[in-house]
Amino acid sequence: MGGALYSLHFLAFKREYEKTLKGDAEVAASLCAKAIATAHIQPVEEILSAFKLNPRISAALVRLRDAENREAGFGTIDPLIRTRLHSDGLHQTNAGLIYVQALIHDGKRLGTLILVSRFEEDAVKAHKSSVPFFVMVLGATILAAFLIACRLGRVISDPIDSLAETARRIGARNDYSLRAQKWADDEFGECTECFNLMLDRIQNRDSALRYEISERARAEDELQRAHQQFIEASRQEGMADVATCVLHNVGNVLNSVNVSATLITENLSLTRTENLVRATSLLQMADGGISRFLVDDPKGQLLPGYLCDLSEQLAQERTTAQNELVLLLKNIEHIKEIVSMQQRYARGFGVVQTLAVADLIEDALRMNSNALDRHGVTVIRDFQAVPLLRVDKHKLLQIIVNLIANARRALDDAAPLKKRLCVVVRAVELGASVQICVDDNGIGISEKNLARLFSHGFTTRADGHGFGLHNGAVSAKQMGGTLTAHSEGHLRGATFTLTLPVHAPNPT
């Protein structure tokens, strides 16, 4: 504002200066034109000398338009500037303001009047005289600005600082219950209300989000617990399948043990050892001696033949008893072997080991051997040379035992003329993986059931649970492999293929 006032003051000074210069030039030009019209130049010099007393004029010159180009005046005018002054009026030059006025009398131009002012010097004086005014205006402006700033600080800065402080505390504490203070019912008050309304919405959304997160966490925990329970149930179910096979085999062997024990008991009950006792009693009761008894006594004559027959019978009974005892011992050893095998696999659960696939399949077949024999199933082995597998053998045993048991049940449901179960082992993917195929000519699988076969809880048997194949597929995936099924349809048999990498990933 001070600069504007200063500029206006200087502009007014310049306009007044130009107006005065123009007025002086017009008066002097009129007087000089009249004097020149009388053909006298002396009065012109007197008229121009009067400008010497004017502090604003530094030079004055009248140049006549006659044959002699006479001039009159005082002061010095730069010849270069004189040559450039062609038009009438005000001119701004390095020498200052110059006013050119034509000398006209009776419509005829007699010459030219040139007035050179001391504008630059007067402007400097005007500048110096305006400095106190400018300083005064500047001081008043600064004071007014300070007072206005103090007022605005209370009206504008304090609400803004309050909003900033509230936002900082909210960001530091994550506490959306804080609210900003409303200072007045103005624009900043409306801004504060909008800010607090935004905080209300954020707080509501934050509460809803926290509740949703807690609910999701709780659901995830429940899902994790259910998953762990399912895994444990599946593992227990797989172990139950193995244990069921073991119990079936043990039960069948116990039937043989019971038969052997029954035969030994019956043989012992039917033995003729009491006849041997009676024969020895006859010998002891002979009065004339054993030789006379054997020769003269009719009973004694029959006794040697009877003893021969009796010894042969006893020897035969002894052989029979020995054979049954040997068979009994073998069956007991078989029971011990089955139980030991189950314990050995149970202890190895979760442990990755390097093993031969054919040996493990033979163990699975032995666990199902009595059931397969009892149901008249012919087992075909097609074992090709494959690398050793590094897997969790307990999981692998569960899968194979379950597949063999399912194949045996499928054969019972179909009851073909010749029940056939084929187990194939081959290397695939240039020896990087091994495939175990369990193929049967049983009941088969329909197309709609084939798509749901490995779903949890899906089963086609009335007494089924739907865990076995699902658990097998999960275990195969955990070992880095796959379990798939193929069937041409009802009564067309089925093939289950287990593909495992030679080097399994870390157990999970």
Buried (B, 14 or more C-beta within 10 A) or exposed (E): EBEEBBEEBBEEBBEEBBEEBBEBBEEBBBBBBBBBEEEEBEBBBEBBEEBEEBEBBBBBBBBBBEEEEBBBBBBEBBEEBBEEBEEBEBBEBEBBBBBBBBBEBEEEEBBBBBBBBBBEEBBEEBBEEBEEEBEEBBEEBEEEEEEEEEEEEEBBEBBEEBBEEBBEEBEEEEEBEBBBEBBEEEEBEEBBEEBBEEBEEEBEEBEEEEEEEEEEEEEEEEEEEEEEEBBEBBBEBBBBBBBBBBBBBBEBBBEBBEBBBEBBEEBEEEBEEEBBEEBEEBBEEBEEEEEEBBEEBEEBEEBEEBBEEBEEBBEEBEEEBEEBEEBBEBBBEBBEEBEEBBEEBEEBBEEBEEBBBBEBBBBBBBBBBBBBEEBEBEBEEEBEEBBEBBBBBBBBBBBBBBBBBBBBBBBBEBEEEEBBBBBBBBBEEEEEBBBBBBBBBBBBBEEEBBEEBBEEEBBBEEEBEBBBBBBBBBBBEBBBBBBBBEBEEEEEBBBBBBBBBBBBEEEE
